[in-house]
Amino acid sequence: MPPNPPSPEPGPPPAPPADAPGEAGYRVTTLELFFDLVFVFAVTQLTGVLVHELNPLGLFQVVLMFGVLWWMYAGYAWLTNMTAPTTALRRLLVLAGMGGFFMVALATPTAFKDGGVVWGLGYLVLVLAHVTLYAQGNRMILRVLPANLLAAALIVVAGLLDGPAVYVLWTLALIVPIAQPFIVPPGGRFAIQPAHIVERHGLLVIITLGESVIAIGVGVEGLALDAGLIVAVLLGLALAAAIWWTYFVGDDERAEKALTEADDARRAQMTMFGYFYAHIPIVVGVIVAAAGMKKALGHAWEHLDAAPALALAGGVAIYLAGDAAFRRVLGTGPSRIRLAAAAVAVAAFPVGLWGSAAELAALVAVVAAALAAEHRAGRAVPRGLGGSGARAASATWDNRRRD
């Protein structure tokens, strides 16, 4: 992540309509949380795919599916940031989008086999509900419809084929909607509402972390509940708690403050790079780590094969790298210590070849040590996007140091 990423040329969708809620007090609705639960069910299915195909091909499949899904999830998050689902029609359209996500989730385990058609049709439902909601505010959003429809069609066609052509079509389905705004700009400006965007993504992260807790329970199902297993389970929970600590203890509050004090153009830029791009490794890292954790706890005091050991350590490393990029973009805290912790986490994977519980303990120690190092260093704010948000965060750190 460059320290000063350029502002993307394509103009995002327009500012909210007159009936959109104001910035002050605008929080996530229960319907959006309901929507996120369905999305995270799809994420859970991705974890299942990775557990059963814990190899480079399985990881490639998960990356393709997550990339396509993340594009549409972000579209819904940014949509409801501007147009709250407060009318019956809007609620019904969001519910329709949830139906599409549910179709996608059910088809995920066989998406690269005979489930590709259902996956593509579910994605089509997502696209149509999304564009219909957006069009209520401004019909210029229809400019992006062809690319999204093409992505859905590519996945449906991929479901009718087999062999390398399937992966070519899926890759195109990921690239087309992402590249489209840079080719045909939709015009307009985003008017980001900080409290909502921070809370929405925070809820997504906490729900996704819940997948790692579920992985703990599933991983030990049917095993004898002895002292050794209890210790291993508590180590898994401690790792999930340490990850929670890195994201939620202060960072979300400082992120909201940084966004609030930025002007509209800078706020949109910070949101794009911080909450769209940087959150990709944050969520993917949790998914990969959960897959490794499920395997690790099933063999708590035995050695792990290379794949689950690397998934566990690599997932934590991917998360820490994404979190460091997120902090750097919003100027909410230091990033170098977490980047160093990501490198150490990857280096810890050979420990799992000796014992899975030992790897869990090592990863807990890595994250805890990073947090302790930040505290000792005074959590100095690095230079990043800077701006008023970074200055405000820096002042917060200064006040804490004086206290």
Secondary structure, 3 states (H helix, E strand, C coil): CCCCCCCCCCCCCCCCCCCCCCCCCCCCCHHHHHHHHHHHHHHHHHHHHHHHCCCHHHHHHHHHHHHHHHHHHHHHHHHHHHCCCCCHHHHHHHHHHHHHHHHHHHHHHHCCCCCHHHHHHHHHHHHHHHHHHHHCCCHHHHHHHHHHHHHHHHHHHHHCCCCHHHHHHHHHHHHHHHHHHHHCCCCCCCCCCHHHHHHHHHHHHHHHHHHHHHHHHHHCCCCCCCHHHHHHHHHHHHHHHHHHHHHHCCHHHHHHHHHHHCCHHHHHHHHHHHHHHCHHHHHHHHHHHHHHHHHHHHCCCCCCCHHHHHHHHHHHHHHHHHHHHHHHHHCCCCCHHHHHHHHHHHHCHHHHHHCHHHHHHHHHHHHHHHHHHHHHCCCCCCCCCCHHHHHHHHHHHHHHHHC
